[in-house]
Amino acid sequence: MPDCFYDTSALVKRYHTEPGTPNVDLLFADPNATHMVSRLGAVELLSAFMIKVRTGAVPAATIQTASAQFESDQAGRIVRVLRMRGKHFQSADVVYHPE
């Protein structure tokens, strides 16, 4: 079963069609895949939606539908929102900044 951890820019493509959406759709089409995002990513997703509204890229109704779909995906455990602790960030930092 593949584990897919999404950053915000990738997760947005699940709920709003833009370049790269077909690639994300392929990942979600795999019935054995696990889809995960951090709590911060979930907050950033909503922020990204609101930026699209404020800039006039999409109407508010479109983002309301996208937000509802994200909530539905969470409720159905299609997307799992994970708690990230300090140790996770420290571990990731070691990968990019080894001593």
N, C-alpha and C positions, 0 to 999 in steps of 0.2 A: 504494500500500500504506500504510494508516494505521499510524503509530507510536503506541503506547500506553505511557506511562510511569506506573506505578502507585505511589502512596504505600501505606503499610502498611494503612491502613483500607480502601482499595479492594481491595487484593490479598487480604485476609482473606475478602472476599465471594466470591472464587473457590472457596474451600475450605470455607467454613462459611456456611450459609444464614442470612441476616439481612437487614434492610431494605437495599435497594440491590443485592442479589444479581442480580435480573433484568437490571439495567443492565450489570453486569459480564459476565454471561452473554452478552449481545448483542455485546459487544466481542470476547469469545473465540470467538463463532460465526463471525466474519469470517475466512475462510481466508487472506486476504491481509494480515491485521494482524500487526504485530510487537509482542510484549508484553515490556516491560522493567521491571526493578526494580533499585534500587541494592543493593550488598552490605549496606549498613546496613538497608535495607528488608527484606531476606531474614532478617537477624538479628531485627529487630523483629517479623516475622511469627511466628517461632517463640516469641518472648516473648508475643505476643498470644494465641497458642494456649495457652500455659501459664497465663496469667492466667485464661482461660476454664475451665481445669481446676481451678485453685486456688479459684476463686469458686463452683465447682459448676455453672457454666452448661452445661457439657458433660462427659461422661465421658472419661476418659483414652483409651479405645479410639477414640473419635471423632477425637480430635486426632492419634492415631497414624496413622489413615487419611488425615487431611488432610495431615500432614507427608509421608507416603509419596507422596501425589499431587503435592505441590509438588516433591519430588525427581524424580519421574517427568516432570513438566512441564519441569524443568531439563534432564534427560537427553535428552528428546525435542526440546529447543530450542523448546518452546512458550512458555516464559518464559525470558528471558535475564537473568542477573544481571550487572550492570555495575559495574565498578570506578569509583568516583568519586574524583577527585583534588582537591587543594586548589584548583586553578584552576576546577574546576566550581562549587565552593561560592562562590568569590570572584565568579565570573560571575553566579551566582544572586543573591548579596547586592547586587550593583550594581543589579540590576533593582528590588529592594525598598528600597534605600537609596542612591539616586543622590546624587552629590556636589553 
